[in-house]
Amino acid sequence: MNNNMTMQAVSIKIPNTMVEYATAQDENEELIRNAMILFPYIQKEIISHGKAAQILGIHKLDLIALYSKLGIPYLDQTKEELESDLSVLQKIRSSAI
């Protein structure tokens, strides 16, 4: 995370039993927590991965890698959907030549 980034403390209501899990122990845990707070906004297409990375003060590819390590794929297409898209792109490309 970018150390030059301005930070602000916020107060949120969570169950008492959740406090130990919501309190970051180090900078990496803080980054993960903040990335997870932003993830629903990426899913809903309110912000992009690039905008979320900018907010977090990291590179987009680093954010994608972080989500990947947490088991959240960048592409949510099935293998069949991806193959279909590639087939369409190849047809478009060959007809444009």
C-alpha positions as CSV (number, residue, x, y, z in Angstrom):
1,M,0.0,0.0,0.0
2,N,1.2,3.5,-0.8
3,N,2.6,5.0,2.4
4,N,2.0,8.6,1.1
5,M,-1.8,7.9,0.9
6,T,-3.9,10.0,3.3
7,M,-5.8,7.7,5.6
8,Q,-8.9,8.3,7.8
9,A,-10.3,6.2,10.6
10,V,-14.0,5.3,10.3
11,S,-16.3,3.7,12.8
12,I,-18.5,0.7,11.8
13,K,-20.9,-1.4,13.7
14,I,-20.0,-5.1,13.8
15,P,-20.8,-7.9,16.2
16,N,-18.5,-8.0,19.3
17,T,-17.4,-11.5,18.3
18,M,-16.1,-10.1,15.0
19,V,-13.8,-7.4,16.4
20,E,-10.8,-9.7,16.6
21,Y,-11.2,-10.5,12.9
22,A,-11.8,-7.0,11.7
23,T,-8.8,-5.4,13.4
24,A,-5.7,-5.6,11.1
25,Q,-2.5,-6.6,12.7
26,D,-0.2,-5.3,10.0
27,E,-0.1,-3.4,6.7
28,N,-0.8,-6.5,4.7
29,E,-3.9,-7.4,6.7
30,E,-5.1,-3.8,6.4
31,L,-4.7,-4.0,2.6
32,I,-6.6,-7.3,2.5
33,R,-9.4,-6.0,4.7
34,N,-9.7,-2.8,2.6
35,A,-9.6,-4.7,-0.7
36,M,-12.4,-7.0,0.6
37,I,-14.5,-3.9,1.5
38,L,-14.1,-2.7,-2.1
39,F,-14.8,-6.1,-3.7
40,P,-18.6,-5.9,-3.7
41,Y,-18.4,-2.6,-5.5
42,I,-16.2,-4.2,-8.2
43,Q,-18.7,-7.1,-8.5
44,K,-21.6,-4.7,-8.9
45,E,-19.5,-2.8,-11.5
46,I,-19.7,0.4,-9.5
47,I,-15.9,0.7,-9.6
48,S,-13.3,-1.1,-11.7
49,H,-10.4,-3.1,-10.5
50,G,-8.2,-0.2,-11.7
51,K,-10.2,2.3,-9.6
52,A,-10.1,0.0,-6.6
53,A,-6.4,-0.4,-7.0
54,Q,-6.0,3.4,-7.2
55,I,-8.0,3.8,-4.0
56,L,-5.8,1.3,-2.3
57,G,-2.6,2.9,-3.6
58,I,-1.4,-0.2,-5.4
59,H,-1.1,-1.4,-9.0
60,K,-4.1,-3.0,-10.7
61,L,-2.2,-6.3,-11.4
62,D,-1.2,-6.4,-7.7
63,L,-4.9,-6.1,-6.7
64,I,-5.8,-8.9,-9.2
65,A,-3.1,-11.1,-7.8
66,L,-4.2,-10.3,-4.2
67,Y,-7.8,-11.4,-5.0
68,S,-6.5,-14.4,-6.8
69,K,-4.5,-15.5,-3.7
70,L,-7.8,-15.1,-1.8
71,G,-9.6,-17.4,-4.3
72,I,-11.4,-14.7,-6.2
73,P,-10.8,-15.0,-9.9
74,Y,-10.4,-11.9,-12.1
75,L,-12.4,-13.6,-14.9
76,D,-15.6,-15.3,-13.9
77,Q,-16.3,-17.0,-17.1
78,T,-16.5,-20.7,-17.5
79,K,-14.0,-22.4,-19.7
80,E,-16.7,-23.0,-22.3
81,E,-17.7,-19.3,-22.2
82,L,-14.1,-18.2,-22.7
83,E,-13.6,-20.7,-25.6
84,S,-16.8,-19.4,-27.2
85,D,-15.6,-15.8,-26.9
86,L,-12.2,-16.7,-28.3
87,S,-13.8,-18.4,-31.2
88,V,-15.9,-15.4,-32.0
89,L,-12.9,-13.1,-31.8
90,Q,-10.9,-15.4,-34.2
91,K,-13.8,-15.3,-36.7
92,I,-14.0,-11.5,-36.5
93,R,-10.2,-11.3,-36.9
94,S,-10.1,-13.6,-39.9
95,S,-13.0,-11.9,-41.6
96,A,-11.3,-8.5,-41.2
97,I,-8.2,-9.6,-43.0
